[in-house]
Amino acid sequence: MANIIDDGTIEYVGILAKLELSEEEKQEAKKDMGRMLDYIDKLNELDTEGVEPMTHIFPVSNVFREDVVSGGEDRDNILANAPEQKDGAFKVPKTV
């Protein structure tokens, strides 16, 4: 295990996660975090020369449509459904 996690790191992570860990849980967390870091080190050994960075394993294109305003010309019909209106807008109770 090349990555050794100390007690201070476990305490800090526990504070960030708002966890109260027992001594047994701290020891187990140290082992788990060490294994995770070892696996990351193993992944860093891979040869990625010539591999293009990607954000998703499948090619993804933007599926969103352009944001086009529509239906704003029919203010009178929209306001016809309002219980109260004032100066061409919905009138609602004051909230503080």
C-alpha positions in Angstrom: 0.0 0.0 0.0 1.9 3.0 -1.3 -0.7 5.5 -0.1 -0.8 5.7 3.7 -3.7 7.6 5.2 -3.0 9.0 8.6 -5.4 9.6 11.5 -5.4 13.3 10.8 -6.7 12.8 7.3 -9.5 10.5 8.6 -10.5 13.1 11.2 -10.5 15.8 8.6 -12.7 13.8 6.2 -15.0 12.9 9.1 -15.4 16.5 9.9 -16.1 17.4 6.3 -18.7 14.6 6.0 -20.1 15.4 9.5 -19.5 11.9 10.7 -18.7 10.7 14.1 -16.6 7.6 13.6 -15.6 5.0 16.2 -12.0 3.9 16.4 -12.9 0.7 14.6 -14.7 2.7 11.8 -11.7 5.0 11.5 -9.4 2.0 11.0 -11.7 0.5 8.4 -12.0 3.9 6.6 -8.2 4.2 6.5 -7.9 0.8 4.8 -10.7 1.7 2.3 -9.2 5.0 1.4 -5.8 3.4 1.0 -7.2 0.8 -1.4 -9.0 3.6 -3.4 -5.7 5.5 -3.7 -3.8 2.4 -4.7 -6.4 1.7 -7.4 -6.0 5.3 -8.7 -2.2 4.8 -8.8 -2.8 1.7 -10.8 -5.0 3.6 -13.3 -2.2 6.2 -13.6 0.1 3.5 -14.9 -2.0 3.1 -18.0 -0.6 4.4 -21.3 -3.0 7.1 -22.5 -0.8 8.5 -25.2 -2.9 9.4 -28.2 -6.2 8.9 -26.4 -8.6 11.8 -26.7 -10.1 13.0 -23.5 -13.9 12.5 -23.3 -16.7 13.3 -20.9 -18.9 10.3 -21.7 -18.3 6.8 -23.1 -20.9 7.4 -25.9 -20.8 10.2 -28.4 -23.3 12.8 -27.0 -24.6 15.8 -28.8 -26.5 18.7 -27.4 -30.2 17.7 -27.5 -31.5 21.0 -26.4 -33.4 23.2 -28.8 -32.7 26.9 -29.2 -34.4 29.0 -26.5 -37.0 30.9 -28.6 -39.7 33.0 -27.0 -43.1 32.1 -28.2 -46.7 32.8 -27.1 -45.8 36.2 -25.5 -48.0 38.1 -28.0 -51.3 36.8 -26.5 -51.2 38.8 -23.2 -54.9 39.5 -23.2 -55.9 35.8 -23.4 -53.4 34.9 -20.8 -54.6 37.6 -18.4 -58.2 36.6 -19.0 -57.6 33.6 -16.7 -56.1 35.7 -13.9 -58.3 36.3 -10.8 -56.8 39.8 -10.5 -54.7 41.9 -12.8 -53.1 45.3 -12.7 -51.3 47.2 -15.5 -51.2 44.2 -17.8 -49.7 41.8 -15.2 -51.0 39.3 -12.7 -51.8 40.8 -9.3 -50.8 38.7 -6.4 -50.8 39.2 -2.6 -47.8 40.9 -1.2 -45.3 38.5 0.4 -42.5 39.5 2.7 
